[in-house]
Amino acid sequence: MFLGALYDVENKVIFTITVSKKCVKCKETIAVVAIRAGDQYCRDCFEQYFLHKFRATLGKNRVIFPGEKVLLAVSGGPSSSSMLRQVQEGLSQNAHKKLRFVPGIVYIDEGGALNRSMEERRQTVAKLKDIFIATGFPFHIVPLEEVRVLDVPGSVLAMAPSSSPTQASSDKASVDRFFCNNSCSCLTPEQQQQQQHETSSLYVEESQTQLLQQLLDSSKTLTTKAELVSVLRQHLLVHTARCEGYSKLMFGDNCTRLAVKLLISISLGRGAQLAQDTSFSDSRYGDIISLRPMRNYSAKEIAYYNHIFNVPSVFTPNLHTKSKEKASIQCLTESFVTKLQVDFPSTVSTIYRTSEKLQTTCKSSSSANPCDRCLLCMCSLDTAVGDKLKKKNYKTELNVRYRPRLRTLPPIMNVFGAIEGFTCAEQRQS
């Protein structure tokens, strides 16, 4: 294994540093991947390690039951592409513990928010369609302009009754139903091709793109614009999953991304929603549960796996592509964590482990009254904090009243309480 070289003043190689270490698992083959200090794996052991971690994450939480339809949100990036490969491996005939859910793929085309031409968007979609067709899974191409036809957030607020397999039947009955559905719903290649053509065509009117750009132009900063695109994308994913009959929505957020997202949420004042934004499962939408099975992988592990096993991915630009470091809170936070990770390799893992311990004191968003939820992110409004602050401020006033030497505090305005139709930002500003 080549580790580096030592150069003199004239940039000539004096000697090279090469160290050949055995795999820490099989103790026989020379390691080709060094994830951390002391964790070197050969090619076969690294593949087993990577696959086992994915299945262990799903098996530990047990939220996906046999026969359920799971929609994979694939953006074409390394993390979501790796997640797609893990599902393929888990559903293969040679899998040790075969996954028993029915997968589907969805891609949200955000080219309209970036002023990309229709030709560029079609080229990106064509590359992704080649990857999706090779998997054999049904897929859906949804442009971001589709938010125009959605009753947002009405389409998300109107939750269908939850039909959990744990209440309907046992695991054995779910397995039997899974095999029965598979045997009865086999389509010919011609039927599959016709079905894919109906749901994977990208057709967007210019007027729809103009309306989307007008909506985004109302956001004055790149930070708010990126948050708006994220909210619209999330609503489209939930709407697509609900219309196509999927009960689970799977994202490719990795450990590094969640660590950055945690700090971004704190910077944006979303501290009360951290547990839902970074946890493995998110049930804020009721009948559609969001899952993050890649949260135990670092970006480094995913990059190694994709390179060694030739996992295809497609680069899709976003609002932060080619942006300056201080262009937005998202860019600045990601740059801060990335640079800190270089000098302190435990930075991401420390932030990530902290997020696992976070819990919200608010009631569950899925059981909350629609009037007590944010109209954008659908999380519960943290209005209960107002009562605690009023009690705390009242005690402070009493203490000041019995201490004449201290300056009295200004009167406290009663501005707290649940207000219908508020977003999280409006509630905090009030």
Secondary structure, 3 states (H helix, E strand, C coil): CEEEEEECCCCCEEEEEECCCECCCCCCCECCEEEECCEEECHHHHHHHHHHHHHHHHHHHCCCCCCCEEEEECCCCHHHHHHHHHHHHHHCCCCCCCCCCEEEEEEEECHHHHCCCHHHHHHHHHHHHHHHHHHCCCEEEEEHHHHHHCCCCHHHHCCCCCCCHHHHCCHHHHHHHHHHHHHHCCCCHHHHHHHHHHHCCCCCCHHHHHHHHHHHHCCCCHHHHHHHHHHHHHHHHHHHHHHCCCCEEECCCCHHHHHHHHHHHHHCCCHHHHHHHHCCEECCCCCCEEECCCCCCCHHHHHHHHHHCCCCCCCCCCCCCCCCCCCCHHHHHHHHHHHHHHHCCCHHHHHHHHHHCCCCCCCCCCCCCHHHECCCCCCECCCHHHHHHHHHHHHHHHHHHCCCCCCCCCCCCCCCCCCCCCCHHHHHHC
